[in-house]
Amino acid sequence: MARILITSALPYINGVKHLGNLAGSMLPADVYARFQRLRGHEVLSICATDEHGTPAELAAAAAGQDVRTYCDEQHEIQKDLGERYGLAWDHFGRTSSAANAELTQHFAEVLEAKGLIEEVTEQQVFSIDDDRFLPDRYVEGTCPNCGFEKARGDQCDNCSKLLDPIDLIDPYSAVSGSKNLEVRDTRHLRLKQTVVEERLREWVNASTDWPPLAKSIANKWLDEGLRDRTITRDLKWGVPVTKDGKPREGFENKVFYVWFDAPIGYISATREWAEKTGEDWQRWWRTDKGADDVSYVQFMGKDNVAFHTVSFPATLLGSEEPWKTVDKLKAFNWLNWYGGKFSTSNKRGVFMDQALELLPADYWRWYLTAYAPEGADAQFTWEHFQGAINTDLANVLGNMVNRVLKFATSRFDGVVPDGGEPGEHEAWLAGEVDARLKAIAEHYDVMDFRKAAAETRALWAAGNEYLTRAEPWSHFKTDKDKAAVGVRTGINLIALSAIVAQPVIPTAAKTILDAIGVPDENRTWPTGKGADLLDALPRGLAFTVPDVLFAKVDDDRVAEWTERFGGAD
């Protein structure tokens, strides 16, 4: 039994996340965690809301709330939405927790003791009309790299280049829109990333289990040359800057930079989980306490890779303490909305709460996994979504379940029939089962989610092909034993199909397995030969026919959704 620690990029607190956020981190992390749990491994799945920094303050101000109240409300909203999507976290924490403040301050003091943090005086944009310094996202303007006119002061959303606010062309205040800005001196703490650059490069190059996208982004940053970065900001909302356990002189009105404290939230959320459960968090995070045998897997969108392959590792490695670093980093491209980007700030696209108003979670889980933005950016369109749901879920899986169980109810009294012996059609299907199960597991192991979903769909399709070959309904009057073999094999395949679908469509899979009467202890990842798996259910086992598993999406609904949310021009 392996021990696997799974984290997904922390969702910002500034409102409900869109489907691109779900597809690029939280959902694949859950699918992978569910698969590994089914195989009997010890899995710890951790996530949290990222609550500090500019986005939280701006969103709270827009909502007319103080920032703590806003974050309290939004955390509960995001936690509830995640649960409604079936995201089976072991713990969903908060970076505004006391545990995260304590750990962040600890890392800062340790890094300073190692000579990796220094006090510096920097130039920073000050808004005269707002009477405040404007760090990072409080400043917007034109990107000096690509010319994008709505670049933020920390990063350009168009070309992903990291920026300083003073780099922007024609900058203005994101708070008030004022261009009455000037550059003033301010004191900050700077993390000397350049000192650990070679250690980072060695660590990145030694990481053999990273997909090409993650490794290429990390090496691009390193090859372009790291630069030391400040880790404090002129804000009130965040982790206070301390020294020797007391407020640091001259930094009383500053906090740690959100990108310094946010990844530490993975560790602090694990501590919160341990406090709640009585478990030992250190066996997951400290290599001197047993974490050396943990496989740590991270999931994130490509825009977060640099922070997780350079900034956060610089903190962990630079501390020279025995912290667990990531073993496998799965990076995703972007799920785009009709050729443009989903956007939380611009309310562009479909958001997690809105999607559940349209269809149950499994519809979205399937689509976003089976057509995930892995090898390249993916385009969401209503027409593509409609085709995938109608073909994959309604026609292939739903049709097989409905055909077999309804026929078995009317002809075999609603029980798994006895009689007859497997023949050539069953042998063919057993071979398909062996091949598909092997491929599905292999793809999940290396986190190729589209391929795993494609093989899952192929298993369902093999079931429909088998029914076409075996034709149990045509044999019932002339050879009841032959019909019984076909129905029995079909019911076993339905159960098997539901078991392997649990990582992606857990609610529908449970509905199928409950209807057939498969005990919980028999819902683990299938092992053994296909021939045995296709005759695993007890003969005489009673079952029921579930309601329609997946309703087709008709053209009228697509037209309605296009009118509501937009689509092709």
HUCOR-V388565 format. One line per field, one symbol per residue. burial: I if it has 9 or more other C-alpha atoms within 8 Angstrom, else O. A space follows every 10 residues. Layout:
# HUCOR-V388565
burial=???
This chain:
# HUCOR-V388565
burial=OOIIIIIIII IIIIOIIIII IIIIIIIIII IIIIIIIIOO IIIIIIIIII IIIIIIIIII IOOOIOIOOI IOOIIOIIIO IIIOIIIOIO IIIIIIOOII IOIIIOIIII IIOIOIIIOO OOOIIIIIOO OOIIIIIIII IIIOOOOIOI IIIIIIOOOO OOIIIOIIOO IIIIOOOIIO IOIOOOIIII IIIOOIIOOI IOOIOOIOOI IOIIIOIIIO IIOOOIOIOI IIIIIOIIII IIIOOOIIOO IIOIIIIIOI IIIIIIIIII IIIIOOOOOO IIIIIIIOII IIOIIIIIII IIOIIIIIII IIIIIIIIIO OOIIOIIIII IIIIIIIIOO IIIIOOOIII IIOOIIOOOO IIIIIIIIII OIIIOOIIII IIOOIIOIII IIIIIIIIII IIOIIIIIIO OIOIIIIIOO OOOOIIIOII IIIIOIIOII IIIIOOOIII IIIIIIIIII IIIIOIIOOO IIOOIIOOOI IIIIIIIIII IIIIIIIIII IIIIIIIIII IIIIIIIIOO OOIIIIOOOI IOIIIOOOOO IIIIIOOOOO OOIOOOOIOO IIOOOOIOO
